[in-house]
Amino acid sequence: MYDFNGLNSLADISRQQAAKRGNSTAFFFEGRETTFAEFDRCVSKVANGLIALGQKPGARIGYMGMNSDRYFEVQLGSCKANTVLVGVNWRLAGPEVVYVLNDAGCEVMFVGAEFVPMIEKIKAECPRLKHVIAIDGGHASWPAYDTWRDGQSDRDPMLPIKSDDDAIQLYTSGTTGHPKGVQLTHGNYIAFFKTSQDANWADFSPGDPNLVAMPNFHVAGVNMGLTTLAQGCFGVIIKTVTPDAVFDMIEKFRITNMFLVPAVILMLVQHPRIRTTDISCVKRMFYGASPITEELLKTAQSIFRDCGFFQLYGLTETVGAGTALQPADHRGNLLRSCGKPYPGLDIKVVAEDGSQVKQGEVGEILIRGGVVMKGYWNKADATAKSIKDGWFYTGDAGYFDADGFLFIHDRVKDMIVSGGENIYPAEVENAVFGHAAVADVAVIGVPDEKWGEAVKAIVVLKPGTTATAEEIIAWTRSRIAGYKLPKSVDFIEALPRNPSGKILRRELREPYWAGKTRRVN
């Protein structure tokens, strides 16, 4: 059991590990190995560089790049400067990136090579963005990250940081069509480290080779990297998750622990190398972000025979923490459960009037504890609706069984989860509505074997117009991220609505989910 004493902020992570195991390797990324002592010095340089650029405590710092060790240098460097890193989802379309950068008010941004053309194109639409640093170098006018970083002092700035200071701002899909910035504090993360370890999944040993594979704009990717660092483990980072990349790292480093979304687990078990790669080193497989099918879970268990499987349920707003289904509980009907609450977290299920429902009855899932976010950035009304008396209203519907296991049944909100990404219908509907032939549209999630759920648009055309599904999808492509695009389009005469005009999504969903025991996939 790792002792987190002395860890009062995320800025303390690199300091602590440099002192304890400075000569041990912190990260491996594409042939580059960094010791904990080297990492801590780089973190201090980044902090001093941000301070030299005039970034005051609380300033938002943008980051848009594929997974790399540089991300964690910038993340903890931002923490040492007491600024707030905004990981920009690199799957977003240009207009969505503009919204995030302007909403956060970023004056400084770090950009990976793959996204330089986009940022060049939209920079003029982000009037507050003054400084862009090219993570991979090679830009005519933006400084190269390595040169910029190494031009700074490696003296630790040792700025005072309070538990309630924001550390990370991650954007989630929004019910109104715009994403919301989730403010996660240093205190939130300290609480997460402790409760996830107490939940018996994040109790790593120093030196454990952990795979860091999920995207750094996603709470799961951030958490795996930071937990690996905080416990002195060896983080093996892959730029983008592919079956070959995962198998290569398993073979090279004998990976012990990894977090993967169900869609990636499916890719692994279907890949030819699953039969030729020695996977006996993998002792713990954490999965979550979207529910997993029983068939896939049983298949993965039969293949990864030496591995304990942990299902993790949580939300960005709770630092990803909530419930854990332990390996011993991966059996029978419990395969449909997401487990029991983490120690130190309160979870209850309530009816619409806020009263707690009886065991076995379905209601909205609420979470309370030190992991609950401070709020949504610049959205006091949305924060007030989501957090009441310390309880976070998840928007997920579920129930507890007689033994205290939580089961997800449906969603109170209309959110779709596809491949671990959250998608709100309003975002997609707003994009589709701009098409000249569209009179009305509703977006729903339908079952999908690979991604869990797929986005479907139900469209009403204007009288006298025509449009194909392909035309509508193509129209939408330039306006929102590719993973949010409708995978299919159905055309109907009129959308079902209640007397107040609200779309009856449940009625639209029913034909596609008929026969399913739960209405999420």
N, C-alpha and C positions, 0 to 999 in steps of 0.2 A: 504494500500500500504506500503510494507516494505521499510525502509530507509537503503540503503546500504552505507551511508556515513561512512567513517572510515574503510571500507573494501578494502584494497589495494592489498591483495594477498589472496590465499586460506589459508595460514597460519594464517590469522587474524580471520577466521571463528570461531574456537574453543575459541580463546581469547575473542572475542566479545560476544559470547553466554554465556560463563562462567561468564562474568561480568554482563550480563543482566539478566540471568535466571539460575544461577548456580545450584539451587536445583531442577530444573525441569528435567524431564526425556528426554534424547536425543534419546536413542535407546532402543528397546526391541529385544532380540534375544534368542530364545530357553530358556526362563525362566530367562535370565540375563537382568537386567535393569541397565542402566548407566546414571547418571546425566550429565549435561553439564560441571559442575565443574570437576567431575571425568574424563570425556572424555578428557578435556583439559590437565589434568595432565598426562594421559596416552599418549597423543600425544607428549608432551614434552619429556617423557621418551623414546619413540621410536626415536625421533629426536636425543637425546643425545646418544642413542645406536648406531645409524647409524654413527654419527660423531666419536664415539669411535672405530668403525670398519674401520676408515680411509676414509669414503666416503666424498669426497669434493663436493662443489656446482656443479651441473650439472651431477653428477654420476647417472647412471641408476640403479634402484632397482627393481628386479623382484618380482612378486607376482602371485602365482598360487594356488588359493583356492576357494572354494564355497563361496557364499554370507555369510557374517557375520559382526558383529560390529567390529571385528578385522581388516577387510579390511579398514574401514574408519579411524581407529586409525593409521594404517600404512600409508594410503594415506596422511593424514594431518601431521603425524610425518615426513614423507618424505618431505613435503612442508616446515615444520619448519627447516629442515636441508638443505633446498634449493637443494634437490636432486629431481630426476624425477622418479615417479613410473611407471613401465611397467606392466600393467595387462595382464598376459598371458592367452590367451583363453584356458580354460581347456578341450575344446573339440578337440584340436589339437592332431595329432599323434606325436610320439616321434621325428621323424626327423624334423617336423615343429617347435616343441618347441626348439630343438637345434638351428635351424636357428634364431629364435627370440632372444634367450638369447645371442648368439654370435654376432648377428647384433647390439644389444643394448649394448653389452659389460658389462653385469651385473656381478658384483663381489659379490653381496649379493642377496639372494633370500629367500622369505617366501613361505612355501609350506604347503598346507592342507593335512590331512591324506590320502585322496583319491588319491593323486598324488605322494605320497612318493615313491612307487615302480618305477614309471616312471623316476623320477628325480634321484633316485639311479642308474638306468640303464644307463642314458644318461650323468650323471655328468662328466664322463671322457672325453666326447666329447665337453665339455664347459670349455676350459682351464682357462678362466678368472674368473670362478665362484669359489670363495674362501670360502664363508660362506653361509650355508643353515640353516634357522631357521624353526623349526617344529611348525606350527601354533597350532596344536592340541596336541603337546608334544608326549611323548612315544617313541622317537627315541633313539637308543643306542649311537649315536655319535653327533647328531645335537641338539643344545640347544632348550628347550621348549620355546615357545613364551612368556608365562606369566612369567616364571622365568627370561628369558633374559630381558624382558621389565622392570620388577620390580627391577632389579638390577641396574637400571640407575637413575640418578637424575631427579626430576620432575621440575627442574628450567628451565624456558623457555630460549632457546639459543638466541632468538631475533636476528637471522642473518638478514642482509639486503637482501631484495628481490626486484628485478626490475620487472616491468610489463612485460618485454619481456623475462624474464627467463622461461624456460620450467617447467611445473608442472606435466604434465601427458603425457605419450607416449602410444598410443593405436595402435595396428597393424591391418591394413585392408588387405583384399585380394589383390593380385598384378596381374597386367595385364601380367607380364612376368613369373608368376609361383611362385614368392616369395612375401610374404607380405611386406607392407611398414609401417614404424613407423611414425605415425602422431604426430607431435610435437604441443601440446596444451599448451599455456602459461597461466600464472596467469592473464594477461590482457585479453586473450581470454575468460576466465571464468568470470571475472568481467563483461565484456561486455555481456556475455550470461545471467547472473543473471538479469541484468537490462533490456535487450531487451525481454527476455521471460516473465518477469513480465509486461512490457508494452504491450505485446501481449495478456494480459488478461487471461493467463492460469496459470502461476506460481506465482500468487499473493496470496500466502497462508497466513494464520494467525498463530501467535505463538501458539504452542500446538496442531495444527491440526494433527490428526493421519493419517500419510501417509504410504502407503504400498511401500516398497522397494523390488521389486521382480525380476527385470531383472538382468542378470548376470553382475558382477562387471568388466568384461573385455570388456563390451559393453558400448558405450557412453550413451545409455539410462539408464542403470543401475547406472552408475557413476553419471549422472546428477540428477536422482531422489533423490539419497542419499545426494549429496552435496547441492542441492537446499533445501531439507528438513532441513539439518543442518544450512545452511546460514540464513534461515528465522525463526529459533527457533522452528521448528515443532517437532512432536514426530514421529520418524522413526521406523516403525515395519518391521523388516527384516526377510524374509524367505530364508532358505538355498538354496532351489531350487524350482522353481515354479511348483506347481501341483494344480489342482482344489481343493482338500481337504485342502491344506495349505492355499490357498486364502480364502476359506469359513471359515476356523477356525479363521483366523485373523479378518475377517469382523465381525464374531459373538463376538469374545473376546474384540476387541478394537473399534468397530464401525468405521471402516476405512472411511475416507472422500474422499481422493484423491488417485488415483493409475494410473500407466502407465503399459499397457500390450500390447504385440504385438498381431496382429489379430489372430494368431494361438492359443494363450492362451484364448482369448475371445471366440473363437469357442469351446474350451474345456469346458469353464465355462457354456455356454448356453446349451450345450449338456449333462451336468452332472446332475444326479438326484437331487443333493442337491440344485440346482438352484430353485427348487420348494418349498423347506422347509427352506431355509435360509432367514432371514430378511436382505435384501440388500438395504433398504430404506436410510441407512446412507450414501451410496456412492453418493456423489454429483458431482464429476468430474472424468470422465474416459478419460485418455489421451491414444491415440494409434498411432502407426506409425511403422517405420523400414521396413515395407512392405505395399503395398496397401491392402485395405480391400474390399471384395466383397459387393455389395449393399445389397444382400440378408442377409448376416451375420450382416451388420450394422443395417438394419431395425429390424432384430430379436433381437439384443442386445438392441436397443432403446426401443422396446416394453416390454422387460423384466426389464431393469434398468430404470423404468419409472421416478424416481425422480432424475435422473443423467443427467448432461450435457456432451455431447461427444465432444472431441477436437481431430481433426486429426492434427498430427505434422509431417511436412516434413523437413528433414535436413540431414546432412551427418556427419560422424566422423570429417571430415576436417573443418566443420563449427560448432563444438561443438554440433551438432545435431540441430542447429537453421536454420530456413529458412522461412517456411510459417506455418500458423495455420488456420484451418477451425473451426470457432466458433460454439457453439451449435445452435444458431439461424440460421446458414447457412446450417445445416444438413437437406436439403430438396431438392426434385426434382432432377434436373440434377446436382446440386452442390454436391450431394453425391459422385460424381466422382472426384470432385476437391480436392486439398490439401490446399486450402485456400488462404489467402493473406499474403504478406510479413510481417515479424515482423517489428515494428517501429524501425527505425535506420538502417535497412538493405536495401541495393539496390539489386533488382533482375531484370534481363532482359533476353530476349530470343534472340539468335543471329543465323545467318546463318553460313555456313562453312567459309565464308570469314570474319567473325567477325562483320558484319553489323547487326544492330538490325532489326528483322523481324516485319512485320505488325501484328496488333492485330488479333488473330485467326490463325496465321500461326505457324507451328511447327518449332522449332529450339532447339539449346542446351541452357540449363538453366545455367546462371551465377549468382554468389552471391558475393557481396562485403560488407564489414563491419568489425567491431572489432572482430567478432567471427571467421574470417578466420584464419586457422592455420598458424604457422610460416613456416612450410614446412614439407617435408618428410625427416626423419633422414638419413643422409649420402647419400641422393639421390638428388643431385642438379639438374640433368637433368629432373627427374620426377617432381620436384618442379617447375622448369621453364616452363614445359609443362602445368602444372595445374593452376598456378597462373600467370596472366599477367596483369600488371597495376593495381594490387590490386583485380582483379576479379578472383574468383575461378571457373574453368570450371568443372561443376558437372558430365558431362558425361550422364546426363539425358536429354531426349528430351521432350518438352512440349510446351504449348501455354497459353497465357492470353486471357480471354474472355473480352467482352466489359465492364464488371463491375470490372475488375482487379483481378479476381480469376484465380489462376494458375492450369492448368490441366497437369498431367504427361501422356504422350502419349506412350513413348517407351524409349529405352536407346540408346544413341550414342555409348557407350562402350558396351561390350559383357557381362557385369556382370549379374549374376543371383541372385535374392533375394529369399531365401527359409526359411520360418519361422523367418524372421527378420535378417538372417545372409547373408552377402555378399559373393558370390562365383564367382571367375573368371574362365572361361573355361580353361585357360592356366594351372592353378594348377592341375585340374583334368586330363587334357590331358597329362601332364607330367608324372603323376602317371600311367595312363593307358598304355602309350607308352612302358613302360618297359616289358609288357607281351610279351612272345616270339612269340605269334601268331598274334600280332597286327602290321599291316603295316601302317595304318593311322587312325586318330581318330579326331572327332570334338565333342565338348560338347555344348549343348544348354539347355535353360530353357523351360519347357513346363508347361501348366496350371495344377494346382493341387488344389483341393478343400480345403484341410486342410492347406497346407504350402504356398499357393499362387503360387509358382513355384516349380517344381521338376527338378532335374538334370537328363538329358538323354545323354547317349553317343552314337554317331553314329560311328560304327567301320567298317573299311575295314580290312579283314584278309589277311595274307600273303598267296600266292599260296601254295596249298597242306597242309594247316594247318586247324585245327578246334578249336573252343572254344565256350563255352556257355556263356550266359549273367552272370550266377551265378559265373562262373570261373573268369571272368574279374572283377566282383565286389569284389570277395574275394581277388584277387590279389591286388586290389587298396586299400583295407581296412587297410593294415599295413603301408601304405605310406602317407595317408592323413586322416584328421579328418572325423569321421563318417557322419557328416551332409553334407560333400562335395561329398560323394560317389554317383556314378550314381544310381538312383533308378530303371532305366531300361536301356537296351542296345538294339539298333537296328543294324542290319548288312546290309551293302550295298556294291555294287561293286566298286564304286569310289565316292569320295567327290566332290561336285561342287566347282570349283575355278575360279577366274577371271584370265585374261592373266598374271598377275604378280604372280599368285600362291596363292593369299589370299583366304581362305575358305569363301564361300558365306553363312554365317550363317543365314542371313535373308531368303534365299531360303530353308534352312533346317528347319527353324522354321515355315514357312508358313503353312504347312498342319495341324500343331497342334494348331495354333492360328486363323485359318480360322473362320470367323464369329464373332470374338471378336472385340469390338469397340476400345479397346486399347491393346497394345502388351506387357503389363505388367499385372500381376495378383495379 
